[in-house]
């Protein structure tokens, strides 16, 4: 990656976080983004709506203890947690109304829009946003 790309701003969605945690195909790309945040002080964002989504998916698949441990681990990553305030919620609502994607994914898109960041995902729901937001695609795992 060039120096410019190392200073890029990224938003992780649940797909990207799970890819890294489960070491699924593409996990190395997420690791590189996280490492560059340490090395070059680039910004990585994760909003609290998607943090809750990550928790529920891990809880459903592996139980509460694993979900608690995973969230504790994610909080050690070089990410900035973004709370779902009124501005983020209204932007997410607008994106959801104008595009075909889940409400949780609309929060990822809203975070990327507000923070002028690149979405990191492998979730095909984001295809509808390729004309308005930059997306760093991970391999399809699910």
C-alpha positions as CSV (number, residue, x, y, z in Angstrom):
1,X,0.0,0.0,0.0
2,X,1.2,3.5,-0.7
3,X,1.6,6.1,2.1
4,X,-1.6,7.7,0.9
5,X,-3.6,4.5,1.2
6,X,-2.1,3.8,4.6
7,X,-3.6,7.0,5.9
8,X,-7.0,6.0,4.4
9,X,-10.1,5.9,6.6
10,X,-12.0,2.7,6.9
11,X,-15.3,1.4,8.3
12,X,-15.5,-2.2,9.3
13,X,-18.8,-3.9,8.9
14,X,-19.8,-7.1,10.8
15,X,-18.7,-9.2,7.8
16,X,-15.2,-7.8,8.0
17,X,-14.9,-8.2,11.7
18,X,-16.1,-11.8,11.6
19,X,-13.8,-12.6,8.7
20,X,-10.8,-11.5,10.8
21,X,-12.0,-13.1,14.0
22,X,-12.7,-16.5,12.3
23,X,-9.6,-16.3,10.0
24,X,-11.8,-16.8,7.0
25,X,-10.6,-16.0,3.4
26,X,-9.7,-12.4,3.3
27,X,-8.8,-12.1,7.0
28,X,-5.2,-11.1,6.0
29,X,-6.6,-8.0,4.3
30,X,-8.4,-7.0,7.5
31,X,-5.2,-7.6,9.5
32,X,-3.3,-5.3,7.1
33,X,-5.9,-2.6,7.5
34,X,-5.7,-3.0,11.3
35,X,-1.9,-3.1,11.3
36,X,-1.7,0.1,9.2
37,X,-3.9,1.8,11.7
38,X,-1.2,1.1,14.3
39,X,1.7,1.8,12.0
40,X,0.4,4.9,10.2
41,X,-2.2,6.2,12.6
42,X,-5.0,5.7,10.0
43,X,-8.6,5.7,11.2
44,X,-10.8,2.7,11.4
45,X,-14.4,3.1,12.5
46,X,-17.0,0.7,13.8
47,X,-20.3,1.9,15.0
48,X,-22.1,0.6,18.1
49,X,-25.1,-0.7,16.1
50,X,-22.7,-3.0,14.2
51,X,-20.8,-3.9,17.4
52,X,-24.2,-5.1,18.7
53,X,-24.7,-7.0,15.5
54,X,-21.3,-8.7,15.9
55,X,-22.2,-9.6,19.5
56,X,-25.5,-11.2,18.6
57,X,-24.0,-13.3,15.7
58,X,-21.2,-14.7,17.9
59,X,-23.7,-15.2,20.8
60,X,-26.1,-17.1,18.5
61,X,-23.3,-19.3,17.1
62,X,-21.0,-19.8,20.1
63,X,-22.7,-18.6,23.2
64,X,-22.5,-15.6,25.6
65,X,-19.0,-16.3,26.9
66,X,-17.5,-16.4,23.4
67,X,-19.5,-13.3,22.4
68,X,-18.2,-11.4,25.5
69,X,-14.6,-12.4,24.8
70,X,-14.9,-11.5,21.1
71,X,-16.2,-8.0,21.9
72,X,-13.4,-7.5,24.5
73,X,-10.9,-8.4,21.8
74,X,-12.5,-6.1,19.2
75,X,-12.3,-3.2,21.7
76,X,-8.5,-3.8,21.7
77,X,-8.3,-3.2,18.0
78,X,-7.1,0.2,16.8
79,X,-10.7,1.3,16.0
80,X,-12.8,4.3,16.9
81,X,-16.2,3.3,18.2
82,X,-18.9,5.6,16.8
83,X,-22.1,5.9,18.9
84,X,-25.4,5.9,17.1
85,X,-26.4,9.5,17.7
86,X,-29.2,11.4,16.0
87,X,-27.1,12.5,13.0
88,X,-25.9,8.9,12.2
89,X,-29.4,7.5,12.7
90,X,-30.9,10.0,10.3
91,X,-28.3,9.5,7.6
92,X,-28.7,5.7,8.1
93,X,-32.5,6.1,7.7
94,X,-32.1,8.1,4.5
95,X,-29.6,5.5,3.1
96,X,-32.0,2.6,4.0
97,X,-35.0,4.4,2.4
98,X,-33.1,5.0,-0.9
99,X,-31.3,1.6,-1.2
100,X,-31.9,-2.1,-0.8
101,X,-29.9,-3.1,2.3
102,X,-30.4,-4.0,5.9
103,X,-30.8,-1.3,8.5
104,X,-27.6,-2.4,10.2
105,X,-25.8,-2.1,6.9
106,X,-27.3,1.4,6.5
107,X,-25.4,2.3,9.7
108,X,-22.1,1.1,8.1
109,X,-22.9,3.2,5.0
110,X,-23.9,6.2,7.1
111,X,-20.7,5.9,9.2
112,X,-18.6,5.8,5.9
113,X,-20.5,8.8,4.5
114,X,-20.1,10.9,7.6
115,X,-16.4,9.9,8.2
116,X,-15.5,10.0,4.5
117,X,-14.2,6.4,4.9
118,X,-14.0,3.2,2.8
119,X,-16.3,0.4,3.7
120,X,-14.5,-3.0,4.3
121,X,-16.9,-5.9,3.6
122,X,-17.7,-8.9,1.6
123,X,-21.5,-8.5,2.0
124,X,-23.2,-8.2,-1.4
125,X,-25.8,-5.9,0.0
126,X,-23.3,-3.1,-0.4
127,X,-23.2,-3.5,-4.2
128,X,-26.1,-1.1,-4.5
129,X,-23.9,1.6,-2.9
130,X,-20.8,1.2,-5.2
131,X,-21.7,4.4,-7.1
132,X,-21.9,6.6,-4.0
133,X,-19.3,5.0,-1.5
134,X,-15.9,3.4,-1.9
135,X,-15.9,-0.2,-0.9
136,X,-12.9,-2.5,-0.2
137,X,-14.2,-5.9,-1.1
138,X,-13.3,-9.1,0.8
139,X,-13.8,-12.6,-0.6
140,X,-17.3,-14.0,-0.2
141,X,-17.3,-16.4,2.8
142,X,-20.9,-16.9,3.7
